[in-house]
Amino acid sequence: MTNFSFCNPVRIEFGRDKEKYIGQYMKESGAKKALVLYGSERVRKSGLMDAVEGSLKANGIEFV
């Protein structure tokens, strides 16, 4: 096996309306792109995805 190191720093935010700040948090950490994954259409139906996409767009974060 090849020797390697893996560092995966994680920021976890909990609380009401935190999805509205995801773009800001990513921008602060220097991110420019995001891969958004979800498991069911409930995310779209509830409006959560709209809030996330809006925050990413407002902060100049590209996403797929």
C-alpha positions as CSV (number, residue, x, y, z in Angstrom):
1,M,0.0,0.0,0.0
2,T,1.2,3.5,-0.8
3,N,1.7,5.8,2.2
4,F,-0.5,8.9,2.3
5,S,-2.1,11.5,4.5
6,F,-5.7,12.6,4.3
7,C,-7.0,15.7,6.0
8,N,-10.7,16.4,5.9
9,P,-11.6,19.4,8.0
10,V,-15.3,19.8,8.4
11,R,-17.5,22.6,9.5
12,I,-21.0,21.6,10.7
13,E,-23.6,24.2,11.3
14,F,-26.9,23.5,13.1
15,G,-29.9,25.7,13.6
16,R,-32.8,27.5,12.0
17,D,-32.1,29.0,8.5
18,K,-28.5,27.9,8.4
19,E,-29.0,26.8,4.7
20,K,-29.2,30.5,3.8
21,Y,-25.6,31.0,4.8
22,I,-23.9,28.1,3.0
23,G,-22.6,30.3,0.3
24,Q,-21.1,32.7,2.8
25,Y,-19.4,29.9,4.7
26,M,-18.0,28.4,1.6
27,K,-16.7,31.8,0.3
28,E,-15.0,32.4,3.7
29,S,-13.2,29.1,3.4
30,G,-12.0,30.0,-0.2
31,A,-14.3,27.5,-2.0
32,K,-15.3,28.4,-5.6
33,K,-17.3,25.3,-6.6
34,A,-19.7,22.9,-4.9
35,L,-21.1,19.5,-5.7
36,V,-24.6,19.3,-4.2
37,L,-26.0,15.9,-3.5
38,Y,-29.4,14.9,-2.1
39,G,-31.3,11.7,-1.7
40,S,-34.9,12.6,-2.6
41,E,-37.1,15.1,-4.3
42,R,-38.4,16.2,-0.9
43,V,-35.4,18.6,-0.8
44,R,-36.8,20.4,-3.9
45,K,-40.4,20.2,-2.8
46,S,-39.7,21.7,0.6
47,G,-37.8,24.7,-0.9
48,L,-34.6,23.8,0.8
49,M,-32.7,23.4,-2.4
50,D,-33.9,26.8,-3.6
51,A,-32.5,28.4,-0.5
52,V,-29.2,26.6,-0.9
53,E,-28.9,27.5,-4.6
54,G,-29.8,31.1,-3.8
55,S,-27.1,31.4,-1.2
56,L,-24.5,29.8,-3.4
57,K,-25.4,32.1,-6.4
58,A,-25.3,35.2,-4.1
59,N,-21.8,34.4,-3.0
60,G,-20.4,33.5,-6.5
61,I,-20.1,29.8,-5.8
62,E,-20.6,27.6,-8.9
63,F,-22.5,24.4,-8.3
64,V,-23.8,21.3,-10.0
